[in-house]
Amino acid sequence: MLKLLNLLKDGRFHSGQDLGVALGVSRSAIWKQLQHLESELGLVVHKVRGRGYQLAMPLALLELERISEHSHGGLWPVFIHESIDSTNAEALRCIASGQAAPFLVLAERQSAGRGRRGRQWVSPFAENLYYSLVLRIEGGMRQLEGLSLVVGLSVMRVLEALGVNGAGLKWPNDVLVGNQKIAGILLELVGDPADVCHVVLGIGINVNMQVNDQVDQQWTSLRRETGAIVDRNRVVALLNQQLQHELARHRRYGFAAIQEEWERAHLWQGRSVSLIAGSTQINGVVLGVDGQGGLRLEIDGVEKSFSGGELSLRLRNDS
């Protein structure tokens, strides 16, 4: 099917006969593959008698060669999938099978993309970036402190480099433009965090998505913000480069060295918020984050810090 996609990805019309000759199959086999593209991958194919078949929108598929062209320096080992359940799930399977870290898992589509707190991450084919980087962590908990915040800062810097104005951070791991979500982060840990473990840095970035009624919150994308189709291979290369820089800084100096920079980018700094933990709601004002990446709130005149993977932050109605 990828062979057919590579013929159609230019967004031009191609006759069924030409496609059949190029792939060495019958026109009826081409028709079946086109139906699969539409039903399984959600792609729209225009069919015009006398002209042939055309994708509704040109595609730039993820390719290692193209990622390398945009990269400066060495690459992590990269595994690119046409369609999988989720890049984080595949990364965890690779760890279990003994794949040496660091390595990167990418996918054109996720059938069961995961966000925080069990939420679905909507993952249409070849529109957005589904990215999971696996690291081996040695040296104990210090190497994990504030790690999701460091990743968020890296993603924000990449978006800025690609022309997105007004991007900022929301604790603990969302990247927003105004009140609209453009990227999210999901970290998963395997092993002993006090000794040696692996961490999966799962990153989803809305790149070329323009319309999707499955997303249950306000969202935007690189294409919406810049008005242009963005090459996802370039996004991968820029993200690799930015993560290499920020992770090296984090390893050397710890999160405390990045704390003030992160706070300057926090869109909800000084805002009245509700912190949700299960059925518990805590109201306060955001003071910032502490040296371990925990959220600092002023509650009835007293400063308290909170951290944990199942916490959710919302703006208060009076903020």
Secondary structure, 3 states (H helix, E strand, C coil): CHHHHHHHCCCCCECHHHHHHHHCCCHHHHHHHHHHHHHHHCCCEEEECCCEEEECCCCCCCCHHHHHHCCCCCCCCEEEECCECCHHHHHHHHHHCCCCCCEEEEECCECCCECHHHCECCCCCCCCEEEEEEEEEECCHHHCCCHHHHHHHHHHHHHHHCCCCCEEEECCCEEEECCEEEEEEEEEEEECCCCEEEEEEEEEECCCCCCCCCCCCCECCHHHHHCCCCCHHHHHHHHHHHHHHHHHHHHHHCHHHCHHHHHHHECCCCCEEEEEECCEEEEEEEEEECCCCCEEEEECCEEEEECCCCCEEEECCCC
